[in-house]
Amino acid sequence: MAEKVTKVVWTRQAREALTSILDYRCKGVPPARKIIRNDIINSSKEIVFAKQFQKDDIYPQYRRLIVRDYKVLYTEKKGVVCTKTK
């Protein structure tokens, strides 16, 4: 049986990338920024099993979760999922 994910960790690089994306896409629209950010963060909580989502075409060492127009990439290390945004 597949091992369950024990924790989802947003790396510093992923947090910075998410902030940059939101700064650019939601400039001057704070409510939209908050909604999109929450959607992306909450979607990562849906990862129950590390291999739950498909491998990314461009970065095959990562799996991907699509949220709106955004791709959340992640990898698993000992039950902990580390994210990367693109």
N, CA, C and O atoms as a Maestro MAE file, in Angstrom:
{
 s_m_m2io_version
 :::
 2.0.0
}

f_m_ct {
 s_m_title
 :::
 protein
 m_atom[344] {
  # First column is atom index #
  i_m_mmod_type
  r_m_x_coord
  r_m_y_coord
  r_m_z_coord
  i_m_residue_number
  s_m_chain_name
  s_m_pdb_residue_name
  s_m_pdb_atom_name
  i_m_atomic_number
  :::
  1 25 0.836 -1.188 0.000 1 A "MET " " N  " 7
  2 3 0.000 0.000 0.000 1 A "MET " " CA " 6
  3 2 0.879 1.249 0.000 1 A "MET " " C  " 6
  4 15 1.942 1.268 0.620 1 A "MET " " O  " 8
  5 25 0.435 2.274 -0.687 2 A "ALA " " N  " 7
  6 3 1.203 3.518 -0.788 2 A "ALA " " CA " 6
  7 2 1.283 4.210 0.569 2 A "ALA " " C  " 6
  8 15 0.333 4.217 1.352 2 A "ALA " " O  " 8
  9 25 2.443 4.785 0.811 3 A "GLU " " N  " 7
  10 3 2.658 5.485 2.072 3 A "GLU " " CA " 6
  11 2 1.954 6.837 2.047 3 A "GLU " " C  " 6
  12 15 2.034 7.574 1.064 3 A "GLU " " O  " 8
  13 25 1.265 7.152 3.140 4 A "LYS " " N  " 7
  14 3 0.567 8.433 3.231 4 A "LYS " " CA " 6
  15 2 1.561 9.559 3.487 4 A "LYS " " C  " 6
  16 15 2.593 9.376 4.133 4 A "LYS " " O  " 8
  17 25 1.219 10.715 2.963 5 A "VAL " " N  " 7
  18 3 2.031 11.909 3.184 5 A "VAL " " CA " 6
  19 2 1.773 12.385 4.609 5 A "VAL " " C  " 6
  20 15 0.622 12.510 5.027 5 A "VAL " " O  " 8
  21 25 2.837 12.649 5.348 6 A "THR " " N  " 7
  22 3 2.679 13.088 6.731 6 A "THR " " CA " 6
  23 2 2.672 14.606 6.867 6 A "THR " " C  " 6
  24 15 2.174 15.145 7.856 6 A "THR " " O  " 8
  25 25 3.223 15.288 5.878 7 A "LYS " " N  " 7
  26 3 3.370 16.738 5.996 7 A "LYS " " CA " 6
  27 2 3.647 17.328 4.620 7 A "LYS " " C  " 6
  28 15 4.312 16.706 3.793 7 A "LYS " " O  " 8
  29 25 3.130 18.539 4.378 8 A "VAL " " N  " 7
  30 3 3.436 19.267 3.145 8 A "VAL " " CA " 6
  31 2 4.250 20.493 3.542 8 A "VAL " " C  " 6
  32 15 3.817 21.288 4.377 8 A "VAL " " O  " 8
  33 25 5.419 20.643 2.949 9 A "VAL " " N  " 7
  34 3 6.314 21.757 3.264 9 A "VAL " " CA " 6
  35 2 6.473 22.623 2.025 9 A "VAL " " C  " 6
  36 15 6.835 22.133 0.955 9 A "VAL " " O  " 8
  37 25 6.199 23.907 2.177 10 A "TRP " " N  " 7
  38 3 6.444 24.854 1.086 10 A "TRP " " CA " 6
  39 2 7.872 25.363 1.260 10 A "TRP " " C  " 6
  40 15 8.178 26.022 2.253 10 A "TRP " " O  " 8
  41 25 8.740 25.063 0.308 11 A "THR " " N  " 7
  42 3 10.130 25.514 0.394 11 A "THR " " CA " 6
  43 2 10.193 27.034 0.252 11 A "THR " " C  " 6
  44 15 9.252 27.668 -0.224 11 A "THR " " O  " 8
  45 25 11.302 27.594 0.667 12 A "ARG " " N  " 7
  46 3 11.489 29.043 0.548 12 A "ARG " " CA " 6
  47 2 11.354 29.468 -0.909 12 A "ARG " " C  " 6
  48 15 10.712 30.473 -1.214 12 A "ARG " " O  " 8
  49 25 11.957 28.704 -1.798 13 A "GLN " " N  " 7
  50 3 11.887 29.000 -3.231 13 A "GLN " " CA " 6
  51 2 10.432 28.995 -3.711 13 A "GLN " " C  " 6
  52 15 10.034 29.860 -4.491 13 A "GLN " " O  " 8
  53 25 9.649 28.034 -3.250 14 A "ALA " " N  " 7
  54 3 8.240 27.945 -3.657 14 A "ALA " " CA " 6
  55 2 7.443 29.130 -3.119 14 A "ALA " " C  " 6
  56 15 6.613 29.697 -3.830 14 A "ALA " " O  " 8
  57 25 7.692 29.500 -1.873 15 A "ARG " " N  " 7
  58 3 6.980 30.655 -1.284 15 A "ARG " " CA " 6
  59 2 7.325 31.942 -2.023 15 A "ARG " " C  " 6
  60 15 6.450 32.760 -2.303 15 A "ARG " " O  " 8
  61 25 8.606 32.114 -2.337 16 A "GLU " " N  " 7
  62 3 9.030 33.318 -3.068 16 A "GLU " " CA " 6
  63 2 8.438 33.348 -4.472 16 A "GLU " " C  " 6
  64 15 8.010 34.402 -4.943 16 A "GLU " " O  " 8
  65 25 8.413 32.205 -5.140 17 A "ALA " " N  " 7
  66 3 7.837 32.136 -6.489 17 A "ALA " " CA " 6
  67 2 6.350 32.452 -6.450 17 A "ALA " " C  " 6
  68 15 5.847 33.179 -7.307 17 A "ALA " " O  " 8
  69 25 5.648 31.917 -5.472 18 A "LEU " " N  " 7
  70 3 4.215 32.191 -5.342 18 A "LEU " " CA " 6
  71 2 3.973 33.674 -5.095 18 A "LEU " " C  " 6
  72 15 3.068 34.260 -5.689 18 A "LEU " " O  " 8
  73 25 4.767 34.284 -4.230 19 A "THR " " N  " 7
  74 3 4.635 35.716 -3.960 19 A "THR " " CA " 6
  75 2 4.882 36.529 -5.223 19 A "THR " " C  " 6
  76 15 4.130 37.459 -5.513 19 A "THR " " O  " 8
  77 25 5.917 36.195 -5.973 20 A "SER " " N  " 7
  78 3 6.225 36.916 -7.221 20 A "SER " " CA " 6
  79 2 5.100 36.785 -8.240 20 A "SER " " C  " 6
  80 15 4.719 37.761 -8.885 20 A "SER " " O  " 8
  81 25 4.576 35.581 -8.379 21 A "ILE " " N  " 7
  82 3 3.476 35.347 -9.319 21 A "ILE " " CA " 6
  83 2 2.265 36.179 -8.924 21 A "ILE " " C  " 6
  84 15 1.653 36.835 -9.767 21 A "ILE " " O  " 8
  85 25 1.924 36.152 -7.653 22 A "LEU " " N  " 7
  86 3 0.753 36.899 -7.185 22 A "LEU " " CA " 6
  87 2 0.971 38.401 -7.271 22 A "LEU " " C  " 6
  88 15 0.037 39.139 -7.588 22 A "LEU " " O  " 8
  89 25 2.186 38.871 -6.996 23 A "ASP " " N  " 7
  90 3 2.492 40.303 -7.133 23 A "ASP " " CA " 6
  91 2 2.232 40.760 -8.561 23 A "ASP " " C  " 6
  92 15 1.666 41.829 -8.784 23 A "ASP " " O  " 8
  93 25 2.646 39.950 -9.519 24 A "TYR " " N  " 7
  94 3 2.492 40.301 -10.928 24 A "TYR " " CA " 6
  95 2 1.047 40.167 -11.397 24 A "TYR " " C  " 6
  96 15 0.502 41.087 -12.007 24 A "TYR " " O  " 8
  97 25 0.431 39.033 -11.116 25 A "ARG " " N  " 7
  98 3 -0.908 38.742 -11.644 25 A "ARG " " CA " 6
  99 2 -2.024 39.520 -10.954 25 A "ARG " " C  " 6
  100 15 -3.047 39.808 -11.576 25 A "ARG " " O  " 8
  101 25 -1.847 39.863 -9.691 26 A "CYS " " N  " 7
  102 3 -2.942 40.457 -8.917 26 A "CYS " " CA " 6
  103 2 -2.634 41.875 -8.461 26 A "CYS " " C  " 6
  104 15 -3.184 42.345 -7.465 26 A "CYS " " O  " 8
  105 25 -1.769 42.544 -9.175 27 A "LYS " " N  " 7
  106 3 -1.381 43.907 -8.816 27 A "LYS " " CA " 6
  107 2 -2.622 44.794 -8.731 27 A "LYS " " C  " 6
  108 15 -3.378 44.912 -9.695 27 A "LYS " " O  " 8
  109 25 -2.823 45.408 -7.583 28 A "GLY " " N  " 7
  110 3 -3.947 46.322 -7.394 28 A "GLY " " CA " 6
  111 2 -5.284 45.643 -7.130 28 A "GLY " " C  " 6
  112 15 -6.312 46.317 -7.066 28 A "GLY " " O  " 8
  113 25 -5.290 44.325 -6.978 29 A "VAL " " N  " 7
  114 3 -6.545 43.604 -6.721 29 A "VAL " " CA " 6
  115 2 -6.340 42.664 -5.521 29 A "VAL " " C  " 6
  116 15 -6.281 41.445 -5.687 29 A "VAL " " O  " 8
  117 25 -6.233 43.241 -4.310 30 A "PRO " " N  " 7
  118 3 -5.964 42.415 -3.127 30 A "PRO " " CA " 6
  119 2 -6.944 41.261 -2.896 30 A "PRO " " C  " 6
  120 15 -6.512 40.179 -2.499 30 A "PRO " " O  " 8
  121 25 -8.262 41.452 -3.132 31 A "PRO " " N  " 7
  122 3 -9.166 40.311 -2.900 31 A "PRO " " CA " 6
  123 2 -8.846 39.116 -3.813 31 A "PRO " " C  " 6
  124 15 -8.895 37.968 -3.370 31 A "PRO " " O  " 8
  125 25 -8.524 39.380 -5.064 32 A "ALA " " N  " 7
  126 3 -8.189 38.296 -6.001 32 A "ALA " " CA " 6
  127 2 -6.911 37.596 -5.550 32 A "ALA " " C  " 6
  128 15 -6.807 36.371 -5.619 32 A "ALA " " O  " 8
  129 25 -5.954 38.371 -5.096 33 A "ARG " " N  " 7
  130 3 -4.681 37.818 -4.624 33 A "ARG " " CA " 6
  131 2 -4.922 36.815 -3.500 33 A "ARG " " C  " 6
  132 15 -4.367 35.717 -3.499 33 A "ARG " " O  " 8
  133 25 -5.754 37.209 -2.552 34 A "LYS " " N  " 7
  134 3 -6.024 36.347 -1.401 34 A "LYS " " CA " 6
  135 2 -6.753 35.068 -1.826 34 A "LYS " " C  " 6
  136 15 -6.428 33.981 -1.347 34 A "LYS " " O  " 8
  137 25 -7.722 35.191 -2.710 35 A "ILE " " N  " 7
  138 3 -8.490 34.032 -3.176 35 A "ILE " " CA " 6
  139 2 -7.585 33.049 -3.915 35 A "ILE " " C  " 6
  140 15 -7.618 31.848 -3.647 35 A "ILE " " O  " 8
  141 25 -6.779 33.560 -4.842 36 A "ILE " " N  " 7
  142 3 -5.893 32.691 -5.624 36 A "ILE " " CA " 6
  143 2 -4.855 32.031 -4.720 36 A "ILE " " C  " 6
  144 15 -4.589 30.835 -4.837 36 A "ILE " " O  " 8
  145 25 -4.276 32.815 -3.827 37 A "ARG " " N  " 7
  146 3 -3.276 32.270 -2.898 37 A "ARG " " CA " 6
  147 2 -3.885 31.145 -2.067 37 A "ARG " " C  " 6
  148 15 -3.290 30.076 -1.933 37 A "ARG " " O  " 8
  149 25 -5.065 31.385 -1.512 38 A "ASN " " N  " 7
  150 3 -5.721 30.362 -0.696 38 A "ASN " " CA " 6
  151 2 -6.036 29.107 -1.507 38 A "ASN " " C  " 6
  152 15 -5.874 27.990 -1.015 38 A "ASN " " O  " 8
  153 25 -6.483 29.291 -2.744 39 A "ASP " " N  " 7
  154 3 -6.774 28.134 -3.604 39 A "ASP " " CA " 6
  155 2 -5.522 27.283 -3.817 39 A "ASP " " C  " 6
  156 15 -5.574 26.055 -3.742 39 A "ASP " " O  " 8
  157 25 -4.405 27.947 -4.083 40 A "ILE " " N  " 7
  158 3 -3.152 27.222 -4.338 40 A "ILE " " CA " 6
  159 2 -2.656 26.521 -3.072 40 A "ILE " " C  " 6
  160 15 -2.300 25.343 -3.110 40 A "ILE " " O  " 8
  161 25 -2.636 27.241 -1.963 41 A "ILE " " N  " 7
  162 3 -2.171 26.659 -0.694 41 A "ILE " " CA " 6
  163 2 -3.074 25.493 -0.282 41 A "ILE " " C  " 6
  164 15 -2.589 24.425 0.091 41 A "ILE " " O  " 8
  165 25 -4.384 25.707 -0.353 42 A "ASN " " N  " 7
  166 3 -5.320 24.653 0.061 42 A "ASN " " CA " 6
  167 2 -5.245 23.425 -0.839 42 A "ASN " " C  " 6
  168 15 -5.441 22.303 -0.374 42 A "ASN " " O  " 8
  169 25 -4.965 23.629 -2.115 43 A "SER " " N  " 7
  170 3 -4.876 22.481 -3.029 43 A "SER " " CA " 6
  171 2 -3.730 21.555 -2.643 43 A "SER " " C  " 6
  172 15 -3.823 20.339 -2.810 43 A "SER " " O  " 8
  173 25 -2.652 22.131 -2.128 44 A "SER " " N  " 7
  174 3 -1.515 21.288 -1.735 44 A "SER " " CA " 6
  175 2 -1.882 20.384 -0.558 44 A "SER " " C  " 6
  176 15 -1.247 19.352 -0.338 44 A "SER " " O  " 8
  177 25 -2.898 20.775 0.187 45 A "LYS " " N  " 7
  178 3 -3.352 19.947 1.311 45 A "LYS " " CA " 6
  179 2 -4.138 18.730 0.830 45 A "LYS " " C  " 6
  180 15 -4.421 17.824 1.614 45 A "LYS " " O  " 8
  181 25 -4.489 18.705 -0.454 46 A "GLU " " N  " 7
  182 3 -5.205 17.566 -1.033 46 A "GLU " " CA " 6
  183 2 -4.269 16.399 -1.348 46 A "GLU " " C  " 6
  184 15 -4.729 15.306 -1.680 46 A "GLU " " O  " 8
  185 25 -2.968 16.628 -1.247 47 A "ILE " " N  " 7
  186 3 -2.002 15.566 -1.538 47 A "ILE " " CA " 6
  187 2 -1.994 14.597 -0.355 47 A "ILE " " C  " 6
  188 15 -1.499 14.921 0.725 47 A "ILE " " O  " 8
  189 25 -2.545 13.420 -0.573 48 A "VAL " " N  " 7
  190 3 -2.622 12.406 0.477 48 A "VAL " " CA " 6
  191 2 -1.536 11.354 0.279 48 A "VAL " " C  " 6
  192 15 -0.916 10.895 1.239 48 A "VAL " " O  " 8
  193 25 -1.317 10.981 -0.977 49 A "PHE " " N  " 7
  194 3 -0.277 10.015 -1.326 49 A "PHE " " CA " 6
  195 2 0.701 10.697 -2.274 49 A "PHE " " C  " 6
  196 15 0.284 11.424 -3.177 49 A "PHE " " O  " 8
  197 25 1.974 10.475 -2.082 50 A "ALA " " N  " 7
  198 3 2.997 11.157 -2.881 50 A "ALA " " CA " 6
  199 2 2.817 10.939 -4.380 50 A "ALA " " C  " 6
  200 15 3.080 11.845 -5.170 50 A "ALA " " O  " 8
  201 25 2.378 9.765 -4.777 51 A "LYS " " N  " 7
  202 3 2.238 9.460 -6.204 51 A "LYS " " CA " 6
  203 2 0.806 9.649 -6.697 51 A "LYS " " C  " 6
  204 15 0.410 9.072 -7.710 51 A "LYS " " O  " 8
  205 25 0.048 10.445 -5.988 52 A "GLN " " N  " 7
  206 3 -1.362 10.671 -6.294 52 A "GLN " " CA " 6
  207 2 -1.565 11.381 -7.631 52 A "GLN " " C  " 6
  208 15 -2.521 11.084 -8.348 52 A "GLN " " O  " 8
  209 25 -0.688 12.305 -7.969 53 A "PHE " " N  " 7
  210 3 -0.830 13.076 -9.199 53 A "PHE " " CA " 6
  211 2 0.243 12.664 -10.203 53 A "PHE " " C  " 6
  212 15 1.242 12.043 -9.841 53 A "PHE " " O  " 8
  213 25 0.023 13.017 -11.463 54 A "GLN " " N  " 7
  214 3 0.928 12.572 -12.526 54 A "GLN " " CA " 6
  215 2 2.266 13.296 -12.502 54 A "GLN " " C  " 6
  216 15 2.399 14.382 -11.937 54 A "GLN " " O  " 8
  217 25 3.259 12.660 -13.136 55 A "LYS " " N  " 7
  218 3 4.577 13.277 -13.272 55 A "LYS " " CA " 6
  219 2 4.473 14.443 -14.240 55 A "LYS " " C  " 6
  220 15 3.681 14.420 -15.181 55 A "LYS " " O  " 8
  221 25 5.287 15.462 -13.993 56 A "ASP " " N  " 7
  222 3 5.304 16.630 -14.862 56 A "ASP " " CA " 6
  223 2 6.054 16.302 -16.152 56 A "ASP " " C  " 6
  224 15 7.034 15.557 -16.130 56 A "ASP " " O  " 8
  225 25 5.598 16.854 -17.266 57 A "ASP " " N  " 7
  226 3 6.241 16.606 -18.562 57 A "ASP " " CA " 6
  227 2 7.617 17.258 -18.661 57 A "ASP " " C  " 6
  228 15 8.545 16.672 -19.217 57 A "ASP " " O  " 8
  229 25 7.745 18.450 -18.131 58 A "ILE " " N  " 7
  230 3 8.993 19.208 -18.246 58 A "ILE " " CA " 6
  231 2 9.987 18.828 -17.149 58 A "ILE " " C  " 6
  232 15 11.186 18.710 -17.403 58 A "ILE " " O  " 8
  233 25 9.485 18.639 -15.940 59 A "TYR " " N  " 7
  234 3 10.324 18.274 -14.799 59 A "TYR " " CA " 6
  235 2 9.876 16.904 -14.280 59 A "TYR " " C  " 6
  236 15 9.157 16.835 -13.284 59 A "TYR " " O  " 8
  237 25 10.285 15.821 -14.932 60 A "PRO " " N  " 7
  238 3 9.781 14.489 -14.562 60 A "PRO " " CA " 6
  239 2 10.171 14.023 -13.158 60 A "PRO " " C  " 6
  240 15 9.612 13.046 -12.659 60 A "PRO " " O  " 8
  241 25 11.108 14.697 -12.522 61 A "GLN " " N  " 7
  242 3 11.464 14.333 -11.151 61 A "GLN " " CA " 6
  243 2 10.420 14.842 -10.155 61 A "GLN " " C  " 6
  244 15 10.462 14.505 -8.972 61 A "GLN " " O  " 8
  245 25 9.472 15.668 -10.653 62 A "TYR " " N  " 7
  246 3 8.391 16.208 -9.829 62 A "TYR " " CA " 6
  247 2 7.047 15.664 -10.296 62 A "TYR " " C  " 6
  248 15 6.898 15.249 -11.445 62 A "TYR " " O  " 8
  249 25 6.098 15.673 -9.414 63 A "ARG " " N  " 7
  250 3 4.702 15.411 -9.764 63 A "ARG " " CA " 6
  251 2 4.006 16.759 -9.766 63 A "ARG " " C  " 6
  252 15 4.489 17.718 -9.164 63 A "ARG " " O  " 8
  253 25 2.855 16.829 -10.452 64 A "ARG " " N  " 7
  254 3 2.220 18.134 -10.575 64 A "ARG " " CA " 6
  255 2 0.753 18.098 -10.180 64 A "ARG " " C  " 6
  256 15 0.045 17.103 -10.340 64 A "ARG " " O  " 8
  257 25 0.347 19.229 -9.660 65 A "LEU " " N  " 7
  258 3 -1.031 19.477 -9.278 65 A "LEU " " CA " 6
  259 2 -1.407 20.780 -9.970 65 A "LEU " " C  " 6
  260 15 -0.726 21.790 -9.792 65 A "LEU " " O  " 8
  261 25 -2.476 20.776 -10.753 66 A "ILE " " N  " 7
  262 3 -2.889 21.976 -11.483 66 A "ILE " " CA " 6
  263 2 -3.986 22.681 -10.694 66 A "ILE " " C  " 6
  264 15 -4.985 22.072 -10.311 66 A "ILE " " O  " 8
  265 25 -3.781 23.978 -10.458 67 A "VAL " " N  " 7
  266 3 -4.753 24.803 -9.745 67 A "VAL " " CA " 6
  267 2 -4.958 26.070 -10.562 67 A "VAL " " C  " 6
  268 15 -4.031 26.860 -10.740 67 A "VAL " " O  " 8
  269 25 -6.172 26.259 -11.057 68 A "ARG " " N  " 7
  270 3 -6.468 27.395 -11.928 68 A "ARG " " CA " 6
  271 2 -5.496 27.370 -13.109 68 A "ARG " " C  " 6
  272 15 -5.447 26.389 -13.851 68 A "ARG " " O  " 8
  273 25 -4.719 28.454 -13.285 69 A "ASP " " N  " 7
  274 3 -3.719 28.517 -14.360 69 A "ASP " " CA " 6
  275 2 -2.313 28.200 -13.848 69 A "ASP " " C  " 6
  276 15 -1.327 28.484 -14.527 69 A "ASP " " O  " 8
  277 25 -2.221 27.627 -12.678 70 A "TYR " " N  " 7
  278 3 -0.931 27.439 -12.025 70 A "TYR " " CA " 6
  279 2 -0.616 25.960 -11.854 70 A "TYR " " C  " 6
  280 15 -1.504 25.114 -11.741 70 A "TYR " " O  " 8
  281 25 0.662 25.688 -11.841 71 A "LYS " " N  " 7
  282 3 1.140 24.321 -11.673 71 A "LYS " " CA " 6
  283 2 1.935 24.273 -10.371 71 A "LYS " " C  " 6
  284 15 2.898 25.021 -10.200 71 A "LYS " " O  " 8
  285 25 1.536 23.404 -9.466 72 A "VAL " " N  " 7
  286 3 2.270 23.191 -8.228 72 A "VAL " " CA " 6
  287 2 3.034 21.888 -8.404 72 A "VAL " " C  " 6
  288 15 2.439 20.821 -8.560 72 A "VAL " " O  " 8
  289 25 4.348 21.985 -8.377 73 A "LEU " " N  " 7
  290 3 5.200 20.803 -8.507 73 A "LEU " " CA " 6
  291 2 5.606 20.348 -7.115 73 A "LEU " " C  " 6
  292 15 5.825 21.164 -6.219 73 A "LEU " " O  " 8
  293 25 5.704 19.037 -6.945 74 A "TYR " " N  " 7
  294 3 6.127 18.546 -5.641 74 A "TYR " " CA " 6
  295 2 6.925 17.258 -5.784 74 A "TYR " " C  " 6
  296 15 6.841 16.543 -6.783 74 A "TYR " " O  " 8
  297 25 7.688 17.002 -4.757 75 A "THR " " N  " 7
  298 3 8.463 15.769 -4.672 75 A "THR " " CA " 6
  299 2 8.318 15.235 -3.260 75 A "THR " " C  " 6
  300 15 8.016 15.990 -2.336 75 A "THR " " O  " 8
  301 25 8.529 13.956 -3.088 76 A "GLU " " N  " 7
  302 3 8.332 13.349 -1.781 76 A "GLU " " CA " 6
  303 2 9.652 12.840 -1.214 76 A "GLU " " C  " 6
  304 15 10.443 12.195 -1.903 76 A "GLU " " O  " 8
  305 25 9.865 13.151 0.060 77 A "LYS " " N  " 7
  306 3 11.050 12.666 0.764 77 A "LYS " " CA " 6
  307 2 10.612 12.184 2.137 77 A "LYS " " C  " 6
  308 15 10.284 12.988 3.010 77 A "LYS " " O  " 8
  309 25 10.606 10.897 2.324 78 A "LYS " " N  " 7
  310 3 10.270 10.283 3.612 78 A "LYS " " CA " 6
  311 2 8.925 10.757 4.153 78 A "LYS " " C  " 6
  312 15 8.828 11.143 5.318 78 A "LYS " " O  " 8
  313 25 7.912 10.730 3.338 79 A "GLY " " N  " 7
  314 3 6.567 11.081 3.777 79 A "GLY " " CA " 6
  315 2 6.275 12.569 3.812 79 A "GLY " " C  " 6
  316 15 5.158 12.973 4.136 79 A "GLY " " O  " 8
  317 25 7.279 13.402 3.479 80 A "VAL " " N  " 7
  318 3 7.086 14.852 3.466 80 A "VAL " " CA " 6
  319 2 7.083 15.317 2.018 80 A "VAL " " C  " 6
  320 15 7.985 14.978 1.253 80 A "VAL " " O  " 8
  321 25 6.079 16.085 1.643 81 A "VAL " " N  " 7
  322 3 5.976 16.593 0.281 81 A "VAL " " CA " 6
  323 2 6.533 18.009 0.249 81 A "VAL " " C  " 6
  324 15 6.109 18.862 1.029 81 A "VAL " " O  " 8
  325 25 7.478 18.263 -0.643 82 A "CYS " " N  " 7
  326 3 8.067 19.590 -0.817 82 A "CYS " " CA " 6
  327 2 7.548 20.167 -2.127 82 A "CYS " " C  " 6
  328 15 7.579 19.496 -3.159 82 A "CYS " " O  " 8
  329 25 7.074 21.401 -2.088 83 A "THR " " N  " 7
  330 3 6.454 21.999 -3.263 83 A "THR " " CA " 6
  331 2 7.381 22.940 -4.004 83 A "THR " " C  " 6
  332 15 8.367 23.442 -3.465 83 A "THR " " O  " 8
  333 25 7.029 23.159 -5.257 84 A "LYS " " N  " 7
  334 3 7.726 24.101 -6.125 84 A "LYS " " CA " 6
  335 2 6.653 24.637 -7.059 84 A "LYS " " C  " 6
  336 15 5.898 23.854 -7.636 84 A "LYS " " O  " 8
  337 25 6.566 25.946 -7.221 85 A "THR " " N  " 7
  338 3 5.534 26.500 -8.099 85 A "THR " " CA " 6
  339 2 6.135 26.890 -9.427 85 A "THR " " C  " 6
  340 15 7.300 27.282 -9.502 85 A "THR " " O  " 8
  341 25 5.341 26.782 -10.475 86 A "LYS " " N  " 7
  342 3 5.753 27.193 -11.824 86 A "LYS " " CA " 6
  343 2 4.616 27.929 -12.452 86 A "LYS " " C  " 6
  344 15 4.725 28.375 -13.594 86 A "LYS " " O  " 8
  :::
 }
 m_bond[343] {
  # First column is bond index #
  i_m_from
  i_m_to
  i_m_order
  :::
  1 1 2 1
  2 2 3 1
  3 3 4 2
  4 3 5 1
  5 5 6 1
  6 6 7 1
  7 7 8 2
  8 7 9 1
  9 9 10 1
  10 10 11 1
  11 11 12 2
  12 11 13 1
  13 13 14 1
  14 14 15 1
  15 15 16 2
  16 15 17 1
  17 17 18 1
  18 18 19 1
  19 19 20 2
  20 19 21 1
  21 21 22 1
  22 22 23 1
  23 23 24 2
  24 23 25 1
  25 25 26 1
  26 26 27 1
  27 27 28 2
  28 27 29 1
  29 29 30 1
  30 30 31 1
  31 31 32 2
  32 31 33 1
  33 33 34 1
  34 34 35 1
  35 35 36 2
  36 35 37 1
  37 37 38 1
  38 38 39 1
  39 39 40 2
  40 39 41 1
  41 41 42 1
  42 42 43 1
  43 43 44 2
  44 43 45 1
  45 45 46 1
  46 46 47 1
  47 47 48 2
  48 47 49 1
  49 49 50 1
  50 50 51 1
  51 51 52 2
  52 51 53 1
  53 53 54 1
  54 54 55 1
  55 55 56 2
  56 55 57 1
  57 57 58 1
  58 58 59 1
  59 59 60 2
  60 59 61 1
  61 61 62 1
  62 62 63 1
  63 63 64 2
  64 63 65 1
  65 65 66 1
  66 66 67 1
  67 67 68 2
  68 67 69 1
  69 69 70 1
  70 70 71 1
  71 71 72 2
  72 71 73 1
  73 73 74 1
  74 74 75 1
  75 75 76 2
  76 75 77 1
  77 77 78 1
  78 78 79 1
  79 79 80 2
  80 79 81 1
  81 81 82 1
  82 82 83 1
  83 83 84 2
  84 83 85 1
  85 85 86 1
  86 86 87 1
  87 87 88 2
  88 87 89 1
  89 89 90 1
  90 90 91 1
  91 91 92 2
  92 91 93 1
  93 93 94 1
  94 94 95 1
  95 95 96 2
  96 95 97 1
  97 97 98 1
  98 98 99 1
  99 99 100 2
  100 99 101 1
  101 101 102 1
  102 102 103 1
  103 103 104 2
  104 103 105 1
  105 105 106 1
  106 106 107 1
  107 107 108 2
  108 107 109 1
  109 109 110 1
  110 110 111 1
  111 111 112 2
  112 111 113 1
  113 113 114 1
  114 114 115 1
  115 115 116 2
  116 115 117 1
  117 117 118 1
  118 118 119 1
  119 119 120 2
  120 119 121 1
  121 121 122 1
  122 122 123 1
  123 123 124 2
  124 123 125 1
  125 125 126 1
  126 126 127 1
  127 127 128 2
  128 127 129 1
  129 129 130 1
  130 130 131 1
  131 131 132 2
  132 131 133 1
  133 133 134 1
  134 134 135 1
  135 135 136 2
  136 135 137 1
  137 137 138 1
  138 138 139 1
  139 139 140 2
  140 139 141 1
  141 141 142 1
  142 142 143 1
  143 143 144 2
  144 143 145 1
  145 145 146 1
  146 146 147 1
  147 147 148 2
  148 147 149 1
  149 149 150 1
  150 150 151 1
  151 151 152 2
  152 151 153 1
  153 153 154 1
  154 154 155 1
  155 155 156 2
  156 155 157 1
  157 157 158 1
  158 158 159 1
  159 159 160 2
  160 159 161 1
  161 161 162 1
  162 162 163 1
  163 163 164 2
  164 163 165 1
  165 165 166 1
  166 166 167 1
  167 167 168 2
  168 167 169 1
  169 169 170 1
  170 170 171 1
  171 171 172 2
  172 171 173 1
  173 173 174 1
  174 174 175 1
  175 175 176 2
  176 175 177 1
  177 177 178 1
  178 178 179 1
  179 179 180 2
  180 179 181 1
  181 181 182 1
  182 182 183 1
  183 183 184 2
  184 183 185 1
  185 185 186 1
  186 186 187 1
  187 187 188 2
  188 187 189 1
  189 189 190 1
  190 190 191 1
  191 191 192 2
  192 191 193 1
  193 193 194 1
  194 194 195 1
  195 195 196 2
  196 195 197 1
  197 197 198 1
  198 198 199 1
  199 199 200 2
  200 199 201 1
  201 201 202 1
  202 202 203 1
  203 203 204 2
  204 203 205 1
  205 205 206 1
  206 206 207 1
  207 207 208 2
  208 207 209 1
  209 209 210 1
  210 210 211 1
  211 211 212 2
  212 211 213 1
  213 213 214 1
  214 214 215 1
  215 215 216 2
  216 215 217 1
  217 217 218 1
  218 218 219 1
  219 219 220 2
  220 219 221 1
  221 221 222 1
  222 222 223 1
  223 223 224 2
  224 223 225 1
  225 225 226 1
  226 226 227 1
  227 227 228 2
  228 227 229 1
  229 229 230 1
  230 230 231 1
  231 231 232 2
  232 231 233 1
  233 233 234 1
  234 234 235 1
  235 235 236 2
  236 235 237 1
  237 237 238 1
  238 238 239 1
  239 239 240 2
  240 239 241 1
  241 241 242 1
  242 242 243 1
  243 243 244 2
  244 243 245 1
  245 245 246 1
  246 246 247 1
  247 247 248 2
  248 247 249 1
  249 249 250 1
  250 250 251 1
  251 251 252 2
  252 251 253 1
  253 253 254 1
  254 254 255 1
  255 255 256 2
  256 255 257 1
  257 257 258 1
  258 258 259 1
  259 259 260 2
  260 259 261 1
  261 261 262 1
  262 262 263 1
  263 263 264 2
  264 263 265 1
  265 265 266 1
  266 266 267 1
  267 267 268 2
  268 267 269 1
  269 269 270 1
  270 270 271 1
  271 271 272 2
  272 271 273 1
  273 273 274 1
  274 274 275 1
  275 275 276 2
  276 275 277 1
  277 277 278 1
  278 278 279 1
  279 279 280 2
  280 279 281 1
  281 281 282 1
  282 282 283 1
  283 283 284 2
  284 283 285 1
  285 285 286 1
  286 286 287 1
  287 287 288 2
  288 287 289 1
  289 289 290 1
  290 290 291 1
  291 291 292 2
  292 291 293 1
  293 293 294 1
  294 294 295 1
  295 295 296 2
  296 295 297 1
  297 297 298 1
  298 298 299 1
  299 299 300 2
  300 299 301 1
  301 301 302 1
  302 302 303 1
  303 303 304 2
  304 303 305 1
  305 305 306 1
  306 306 307 1
  307 307 308 2
  308 307 309 1
  309 309 310 1
  310 310 311 1
  311 311 312 2
  312 311 313 1
  313 313 314 1
  314 314 315 1
  315 315 316 2
  316 315 317 1
  317 317 318 1
  318 318 319 1
  319 319 320 2
  320 319 321 1
  321 321 322 1
  322 322 323 1
  323 323 324 2
  324 323 325 1
  325 325 326 1
  326 326 327 1
  327 327 328 2
  328 327 329 1
  329 329 330 1
  330 330 331 1
  331 331 332 2
  332 331 333 1
  333 333 334 1
  334 334 335 1
  335 335 336 2
  336 335 337 1
  337 337 338 1
  338 338 339 1
  339 339 340 2
  340 339 341 1
  341 341 342 1
  342 342 343 1
  343 343 344 2
  :::
 }
}
